[in-house]
Amino acid sequence: MPLNPRHDVHLEFTSAFEMLDFVQVVSEHMGRSVGLDEDARHWVGVAVRESVINAIRHGNRGDESKHVFVEFQNAQGEAEPELIIYVRDQGEGFDPETVANPLEPDNLLKSSGRGIFLIRNFMDHVQLRRAPEGGMEIRMTKRVSPSDPTADSVA
């Protein structure tokens, strides 16, 4: 599927979990526009949802006076189209190197700490940094995989 002309979507909203469904709809649309298959769109949606939840819950600490910023960009990567997503909060930030590995025995039963792990596994590239505007920003990239020529021939 050819890449549509570049179009970006910028969202800004208060720290309200009610916005998750809207962000999910935009994520699905942008994934489709760049040519991601259904499975890839699903996992991108999970990663976006996790990152927005983290921004609201951990970054902004549920403070509805603080905002969450989500940006979707369809882009042409080196070989294939890709979807780039930024999620930024207005919190104090954290050191990404201190995030505990949820697979370590001491962390297996903890109820938190899995979001970033999942995001890293569902996306092709993930970068966490303190944003120049304040808060934390996560940049996630999902590349469009070349179509498998045998995928459509299964009866």
C-alpha positions, 0 to 999 in steps of 0.5 A: 500500500503506498504511503499517503501524503504526509499528514501529522495529527497533534492532540492535546488534552487534560489528564483525563482517562476518558480521552483514551478511546479517542486516542485509540481511534486516531491511532487506528486511523494513522496506522491504517493510513501508513499501511500497517496490517491489522495485527501491527495496528493492534499492538501499536494501539496497545503501546499508545494506550500504555504510554498515555496511561503512564503520562496521565497516571505517573507523569501528571499524577492525575492532575487535570490541570496538566496536559498530555500531548500526543503526536502521530506522524506518518513518514517514509523510513529508510526502506519502508513507511513508518508511523512515529508517535510522541507522547509527552506529559507535564510531570517531573520526569524520571530517569528511564535507566532506573525503570525496573525490569518486570521479568526479574524475580523480585518484580514478577508480582509487582502490579506496575512497571510493565507498561514501558516493557510492553511498549518496547516489545510492541514497537520497533524503536522506543526512546524516552527522554526529558522533554525540553518543554518539561515533562517526559516524552516517549518517541515510538516508531513502528515500521511497515513490514513488507507484505508476505506474498504467501499471506493472501494465498491461504485458502 
